[in-house]
Amino acid sequence: MTPKHQIRALHTETTVTVYQAYDPAIGVPAARNGRFPAAWKRDRMTWIKPSFLWMMYRCGWGTKEGQQTVLAVEIIREGFEWALRHACLSHYVRGVHPDQATWKRELRQSPTRVQWDPERDLRLAPLPYRSLQLGLAGVASARCADEWTVAIRDVTPLAREMHALVRAGDPEGAGRLMPEERPYPVGEELLGHLTA
């Protein structure tokens, strides 16, 4: 049985792949050049998602306005784990935080935040376990763009092909195209403060 809080991702010994969706004005040059363009605001909060299907849910298979270009961003594991280590939950949870004031203080000071949302199946229906969303702000956002990113690929054609198969009643065919997301090896020291 899948644990309620588990990071599942396409990963290698040195990298982890996360997904984002952008307007083509940002997404196309990012994929072409393998790095985010100057127009990409490094001081804004940006969210990265290790789950391909959660990204599909969020961007409507790349059909939502401003999210038509779906990117697979390969980042170094060292950076991903730094982001987890320095993260705070995006909402107050009794038992994880001593009180709301402590949580608010942590949230203000943390360069990253974590949200756990229901994972999705190929029809984008919610599943009983959670998917990690990792929000990067300030120094974390800039470091992800300029230090941690190894490669950026445009996976919009994959999203469209999978969506077409699902719509045609062939979720098994779509499933065969899925990126291979395996449990990401993290211990209590990285996730203990981020699960309820």
C-alpha positions as CSV (number, residue, x, y, z in Angstrom):
1,M,0.0,0.0,0.0
2,T,1.3,3.5,-0.9
3,P,2.0,5.6,2.2
4,K,-0.1,8.8,2.6
5,H,3.0,11.0,2.4
6,Q,5.6,9.7,-0.1
7,I,7.7,11.5,-2.7
8,R,7.4,9.6,-6.0
9,A,9.6,10.9,-8.8
10,L,11.6,10.1,-11.9
11,H,15.1,10.2,-10.5
12,T,18.7,9.0,-11.1
13,E,21.6,8.7,-8.7
14,T,22.3,12.5,-9.1
15,T,19.1,14.2,-10.3
16,V,15.3,14.3,-9.8
17,T,12.8,15.4,-12.4
18,V,10.1,17.9,-11.5
19,Y,7.3,19.5,-13.6
20,Q,6.1,23.0,-14.3
21,A,3.8,24.5,-16.9
22,Y,4.2,28.0,-18.4
23,D,3.1,30.3,-21.1
24,P,4.9,29.4,-24.3
25,A,6.8,32.8,-24.1
26,I,8.6,31.4,-21.1
27,G,8.4,27.6,-21.6
28,V,9.6,27.4,-25.2
29,P,12.9,29.3,-24.8
30,A,13.5,27.5,-21.5
31,A,13.3,24.1,-23.2
32,R,15.3,25.4,-26.2
33,N,18.2,26.8,-24.2
34,G,18.1,24.4,-21.2
35,R,17.7,27.3,-18.7
36,F,15.1,29.7,-17.7
37,P,15.1,33.0,-19.7
38,A,15.7,36.4,-18.1
39,A,12.0,37.1,-18.4
40,W,11.4,34.3,-15.8
41,K,11.2,36.2,-12.5
42,R,13.7,34.7,-10.0
43,D,12.2,36.6,-7.0
44,R,8.7,35.1,-7.3
45,M,7.4,32.0,-5.6
46,T,7.5,29.1,-8.0
47,W,6.1,25.6,-7.4
48,I,7.8,22.4,-8.6
49,K,6.0,19.0,-8.7
50,P,7.6,15.6,-8.9
51,S,4.3,14.0,-10.0
52,F,3.6,14.1,-13.8
53,L,-0.1,13.4,-13.3
54,W,-0.5,16.1,-10.6
55,M,1.0,18.5,-13.1
56,M,-1.5,17.3,-15.7
57,Y,-4.3,17.9,-13.2
58,R,-3.0,21.4,-12.5
59,C,-2.5,22.5,-16.1
60,G,-5.4,20.5,-17.7
61,W,-3.0,18.4,-19.8
62,G,-1.4,21.7,-21.0
63,T,-4.6,23.3,-22.1
64,K,-5.0,26.0,-19.4
65,E,-4.2,29.6,-20.3
66,G,-0.7,30.5,-19.4
67,Q,0.2,26.8,-18.8
68,Q,0.3,25.5,-22.4
69,T,4.0,24.5,-22.3
70,V,4.7,21.6,-19.9
71,L,8.3,21.3,-18.8
72,A,10.3,18.5,-17.2
73,V,13.0,20.2,-15.2
74,E,15.8,17.9,-14.1
75,I,17.5,19.3,-11.0
76,I,20.3,18.0,-8.8
77,R,19.3,15.9,-5.9
78,E,21.5,18.0,-3.6
79,G,19.3,21.1,-4.4
80,F,16.0,19.2,-4.1
81,E,17.0,17.9,-0.7
82,W,18.3,21.3,0.4
83,A,14.8,22.6,-0.5
84,L,13.1,19.9,1.6
85,R,15.5,20.5,4.5
86,H,14.7,24.2,4.6
87,A,11.0,23.9,4.0
88,C,8.0,24.7,6.1
89,L,4.5,23.3,5.6
90,S,2.3,25.8,3.7
91,H,-0.5,25.5,6.3
92,Y,-0.7,25.1,10.1
93,V,-0.9,21.5,11.4
94,R,-1.6,20.8,15.0
95,G,1.0,18.3,16.3
96,V,3.6,19.3,13.8
97,H,3.8,23.0,14.9
98,P,3.6,24.0,18.6
99,D,1.2,26.8,17.8
100,Q,0.0,29.0,14.9
101,A,2.4,31.8,15.8
102,T,5.4,29.5,15.6
103,W,4.2,28.2,12.2
104,K,3.7,31.7,10.9
105,R,7.2,32.7,12.0
106,E,8.7,29.5,10.3
107,L,6.7,30.3,7.1
108,R,8.1,33.8,6.9
109,Q,11.7,32.6,7.4
110,S,11.6,29.5,5.2
111,P,12.8,29.8,1.6
112,T,10.7,26.8,0.6
113,R,7.3,25.4,1.5
114,V,5.6,22.1,1.1
115,Q,2.0,21.2,0.3
116,W,0.6,17.7,0.1
117,D,-2.3,17.4,-2.3
118,P,-4.2,14.3,-3.4
119,E,-2.3,12.4,-6.1
120,R,-4.2,11.8,-9.4
121,D,-4.9,8.9,-11.6
122,L,-4.8,9.0,-15.4
123,R,-8.4,10.4,-15.5
124,L,-7.1,13.0,-13.0
125,A,-9.4,11.7,-10.3
126,P,-8.0,12.0,-6.7
127,L,-6.3,9.1,-5.1
128,P,-6.2,8.3,-1.3
129,Y,-2.5,9.2,-1.0
130,R,-0.7,12.5,-1.4
131,S,1.6,14.2,-3.9
132,L,4.3,16.7,-3.0
133,Q,4.3,20.3,-4.2
134,L,7.4,22.2,-3.4
135,G,7.2,26.0,-3.4
136,L,10.5,27.9,-3.9
137,A,10.8,31.6,-3.0
138,G,13.7,34.1,-3.1
139,V,17.1,32.4,-2.8
140,A,15.6,29.0,-3.4
141,S,13.9,30.0,-6.6
142,A,17.0,31.7,-8.0
143,R,19.2,28.7,-7.0
144,C,16.9,26.3,-8.7
145,A,17.0,28.3,-11.9
146,D,20.7,29.1,-12.0
147,E,22.5,26.4,-9.9
148,W,20.3,23.2,-9.6
149,T,18.9,22.9,-13.1
150,V,20.7,20.3,-15.3
151,A,18.2,20.1,-18.2
152,I,14.8,21.3,-19.3
153,R,12.7,19.3,-21.7
154,D,9.4,20.3,-23.3
155,V,7.0,17.4,-22.5
156,T,3.9,19.0,-24.0
157,P,3.7,16.5,-26.9
158,L,3.8,13.7,-24.3
159,A,1.0,15.3,-22.3
160,R,-1.1,15.7,-25.5
161,E,-0.5,12.1,-26.6
162,M,-1.5,10.7,-23.2
163,H,-4.5,13.0,-23.0
164,A,-5.7,11.8,-26.4
165,L,-5.4,8.2,-25.3
166,V,-7.3,8.8,-22.1
167,R,-10.0,10.6,-24.0
168,A,-10.2,7.7,-26.5
169,G,-10.8,5.3,-23.7
170,D,-7.3,3.8,-23.6
171,P,-5.9,4.7,-20.2
172,E,-3.7,1.6,-20.3
173,G,-2.0,3.0,-23.4
174,A,-1.5,6.3,-21.7
175,G,-0.1,4.6,-18.7
176,R,2.6,2.9,-20.8
177,L,3.9,6.4,-21.7
178,M,4.1,7.6,-18.1
179,P,7.5,8.7,-16.8
180,E,8.8,6.0,-14.4
181,E,8.1,7.5,-11.0
182,R,9.6,5.5,-8.1
183,P,9.6,6.3,-4.4
184,Y,12.3,8.9,-3.7
185,P,14.7,7.8,-1.0
186,V,14.3,10.3,1.8
187,G,14.6,9.7,5.5
188,E,12.9,11.2,8.6
189,E,15.5,14.0,8.7
190,L,14.1,15.4,5.4
191,L,10.4,14.6,5.7
192,G,9.8,14.4,9.4
193,H,8.9,18.1,9.8
194,L,6.8,18.0,6.7
195,T,4.2,15.3,7.4
196,A,1.2,15.3,9.7
